[in-house]
Amino acid sequence: MSGDISRIEPRSGAAFELAEGAVLEVVDLEGGQVSDLLAYNAKDCREMISNGRTFDYEETIKLTAGNTLWSNRSNPMLDIVHDDTGMHDFLLTPCSKATFRHFYPDKPVHRGCFGNLAAALEPWGIEEDDIPCAFNVFMNVPVDGNSGKLSVEPPVSQAGDTLRLRARMDLVIGLTACSAYASNGGTFKPIGYRVE
């Protein structure tokens, strides 16, 4: 990949446009850090990434290289072209103030990835109610095969691990360095990204 790595500081977010055919590389700079990723059709932001459509068309919840992330209108948005970890989540919604009150009642309330994404995406007219379930890069959410119970475990990603996705349409991307304690093994680190 060419170009400098942009840095998303711990517990913050960013948004930017990604042209059709371009490749987005998400980098876990220090290891053990999750990044929530959203994608919208740059020409009509009512079309957005959909976990339900993706699970349906890809026939798996374990998404990795060779899989595609689909929109709510059943159009391909992003192809996963490289994956160092093979461990990501598309079941859980971005953490929010309500998440912190529910799961971390003894911790300070943070606006979380939901608030960070809403603020970063506001220039494109994307509002809080337009934020779907994010593709949680590097997040480790095992599902028990018998009970279906979910757990949130520390990421397995190491420093320098990357996920690369190729845009199938012109997109607006929202990206974070996740703010939730359990998702990141109790620590908060930066996330890197660059566009080819």
Backbone torsions as a table, in degrees:
resi	resn	phi	psi	omega
1	MET	NA	139.7	176.8
2	SER	-101.8	163.7	176.8
3	GLY	97.4	157.2	-180.0
4	ASP	-76.8	152.4	175.8
5	ILE	-83.9	126.1	171.1
6	SER	-84.2	150.7	-173.9
7	ARG	-118.6	128.0	171.3
8	ILE	-99.9	118.3	-176.2
9	GLU	-66.7	156.5	179.8
10	PRO	-50.8	137.2	175.5
11	ARG	60.5	35.3	177.5
12	SER	-136.5	-177.6	-177.5
13	GLY	-147.8	170.4	-179.8
14	ALA	-147.9	161.7	173.8
15	ALA	-143.3	149.1	-176.1
16	PHE	-163.9	165.6	178.1
17	GLU	-93.4	145.1	-179.7
18	LEU	-130.0	117.0	-175.7
19	ALA	-75.3	150.2	175.2
20	GLU	-52.7	131.7	179.8
21	GLY	92.3	-18.6	178.8
22	ALA	-74.0	155.0	178.9
23	VAL	-111.5	127.4	174.5
24	LEU	-98.6	127.3	175.7
25	GLU	-110.3	122.1	175.3
26	VAL	-102.9	128.5	-172.5
27	VAL	-121.5	126.7	170.7
28	ASP	-83.3	98.4	-169.8
29	LEU	-64.6	-39.2	-174.5
30	GLU	-117.5	-7.6	179.9
31	GLY	94.2	142.7	174.8
32	GLY	73.3	28.8	-177.8
33	GLN	-125.7	131.5	179.1
34	VAL	-90.2	150.9	175.0
35	SER	-133.1	121.2	175.4
36	ASP	-82.0	130.6	-177.9
37	LEU	-120.9	129.8	171.7
38	LEU	-120.5	152.3	176.7
39	ALA	-139.1	137.1	178.0
40	TYR	-130.2	147.7	172.1
41	ASN	-65.6	119.3	-175.8
42	ALA	-63.5	-21.6	-178.9
43	LYS	-89.9	-16.9	178.8
44	ASP	-161.0	96.8	-172.7
45	CYS	-71.6	0.5	171.3
46	ARG	-73.4	-17.0	172.6
47	GLU	-91.8	123.0	-172.3
48	MET	-143.6	166.2	178.9
49	ILE	-58.2	142.2	-176.6
50	SER	-135.2	119.9	176.1
51	ASN	-68.6	-39.1	-178.9
52	GLY	-62.7	-46.9	177.6
53	ARG	-63.7	-39.5	-179.3
54	THR	-64.0	-47.8	178.8
55	PHE	-60.0	-39.8	-178.6
56	ASP	-62.4	-53.6	-173.7
57	TYR	-76.8	-31.2	-179.8
58	GLU	-88.3	-14.7	176.2
59	GLU	59.8	33.2	177.5
60	THR	-160.3	154.4	170.6
61	ILE	-101.3	-3.8	178.8
62	LYS	-100.4	89.0	-173.1
63	LEU	-93.5	131.8	-176.3
64	THR	-154.3	-167.1	-179.0
65	ALA	-53.2	132.9	-177.2
66	GLY	100.0	-15.3	176.9
67	ASN	-93.7	160.8	179.1
68	THR	-120.4	144.3	172.4
69	LEU	-98.3	127.7	-171.1
70	TRP	-107.1	161.1	179.2
71	SER	-94.9	169.5	175.4
72	ASN	-65.5	-13.9	175.9
73	ARG	-101.9	16.2	175.9
74	SER	65.6	31.8	174.4
75	ASN	-109.1	141.9	176.6
76	PRO	-68.0	134.4	-178.8
77	MET	-110.3	-46.7	-175.4
78	LEU	-142.1	130.3	172.0
79	ASP	-97.2	130.9	174.8
80	ILE	-80.7	114.9	-174.2
81	VAL	-106.4	-15.7	177.0
82	HIS	-155.8	140.5	-176.5
83	ASP	-151.0	110.9	-179.2
84	ASP	-76.1	-25.8	-171.8
85	THR	-108.7	-32.4	-175.1
86	GLY	66.4	18.0	-175.6
87	MET	-132.2	104.4	178.7
88	HIS	-145.3	162.7	-179.3
89	ASP	-122.1	141.2	174.3
90	PHE	-134.6	23.4	-179.9
91	LEU	-100.6	-37.1	-170.3
92	LEU	-98.4	142.8	-176.9
93	THR	-79.6	159.0	178.8
94	PRO	-58.9	138.4	178.3
95	CYS	-63.1	147.8	-175.8
96	SER	-141.0	-178.9	174.1
97	LYS	-56.9	-41.4	178.9
98	ALA	-64.0	-37.1	177.0
99	THR	-59.7	-45.7	-178.8
100	PHE	-64.4	-40.8	178.9
101	ARG	-64.3	-36.1	-177.1
102	HIS	-74.8	-50.1	-171.9
103	PHE	-95.4	-24.4	-175.0
104	TYR	-129.1	60.4	-175.4
105	PRO	-64.0	-18.0	180.0
106	ASP	-96.9	4.9	-178.8
107	LYS	-111.6	157.7	174.9
108	PRO	-61.1	140.6	178.6
109	VAL	-72.6	133.7	178.9
110	HIS	-124.2	149.4	180.0
111	ARG	-70.4	-15.4	172.8
112	GLY	66.8	-172.2	-179.8
113	CYS	-62.9	-33.6	179.6
114	PHE	-60.2	-50.7	179.3
115	GLY	-65.9	-39.1	178.7
116	ASN	-65.2	-40.6	178.3
117	LEU	-67.2	-42.7	179.6
118	ALA	-59.4	-44.5	-179.7
119	ALA	-66.4	-42.2	-177.6
120	ALA	-69.1	-33.5	-174.9
121	LEU	-90.4	-7.8	-177.4
122	GLU	-54.1	-38.8	179.4
123	PRO	-59.6	-20.2	177.9
124	TRP	-94.5	9.5	179.5
125	GLY	77.4	14.7	-179.9
126	ILE	-88.2	123.5	-176.7
127	GLU	-105.5	172.8	-176.9
128	GLU	-55.2	-41.4	-178.4
129	ASP	-70.6	-7.9	177.8
130	ASP	-94.6	6.0	-176.8
131	ILE	-95.2	112.5	179.6
132	PRO	-87.8	-171.5	172.1
133	CYS	-64.4	129.5	-177.9
134	ALA	-85.2	155.7	167.9
135	PHE	-82.8	110.9	-171.3
136	ASN	-92.1	93.5	-174.9
137	VAL	-65.8	131.2	178.5
138	PHE	71.5	3.8	-178.3
139	MET	-79.6	138.6	-173.8
140	ASN	-109.8	100.5	-177.5
141	VAL	-125.8	86.1	177.3
142	PRO	-66.0	146.4	176.6
143	VAL	-118.6	122.4	179.0
144	ASP	-66.3	128.1	-175.0
145	GLY	-67.8	-22.3	-178.8
146	ASN	-95.5	-52.6	-175.6
147	SER	-87.8	-21.8	-174.2
148	GLY	79.4	3.4	-178.0
149	LYS	-67.1	138.2	178.0
150	LEU	-95.1	150.6	167.8
151	SER	-138.1	153.7	177.7
152	VAL	-111.2	115.9	-176.7
153	GLU	-113.5	162.8	178.0
154	PRO	-60.1	144.7	177.9
155	PRO	-60.5	151.4	176.6
156	VAL	-94.3	-5.1	-176.7
157	SER	-65.2	143.6	178.2
158	GLN	-107.4	164.3	178.9
159	ALA	-55.2	128.3	179.1
160	GLY	92.4	-8.3	177.9
161	ASP	-63.3	144.4	-175.5
162	THR	-132.0	155.5	168.1
163	LEU	-126.9	130.2	179.6
164	ARG	-119.3	134.3	-177.8
165	LEU	-131.4	134.1	178.4
166	ARG	-101.3	128.8	-178.5
167	ALA	-72.2	132.6	177.4
168	ARG	-97.6	-5.1	175.2
169	MET	-155.7	168.2	173.9
170	ASP	-67.1	128.2	-170.8
171	LEU	-127.3	155.9	160.1
172	VAL	-106.4	126.3	-177.5
173	ILE	-109.3	134.8	167.2
174	GLY	-110.3	137.2	-174.5
175	LEU	-145.4	140.9	-178.6
176	THR	-131.2	166.7	158.3
177	ALA	-105.0	107.4	-167.0
178	CYS	-56.7	148.0	-171.8
179	SER	-107.3	-4.5	-173.9
180	ALA	-87.1	138.1	-176.0
181	TYR	-60.8	-53.8	-173.6
182	ALA	-63.8	-37.9	-175.6
183	SER	-61.4	-30.2	-174.0
184	ASN	-113.8	21.8	178.7
185	GLY	64.5	25.4	175.1
186	GLY	87.9	2.0	178.8
187	THR	-124.1	164.5	-180.0
188	PHE	-129.9	124.6	-174.6
189	LYS	-132.8	169.3	178.3
190	PRO	-79.5	165.1	172.2
191	ILE	-123.3	142.0	176.3
192	GLY	-108.5	154.5	173.0
193	TYR	-152.6	155.3	171.8
194	ARG	-153.0	158.6	-175.9
195	VAL	-118.3	132.2	175.3
196	GLU	-102.5	NA	NA
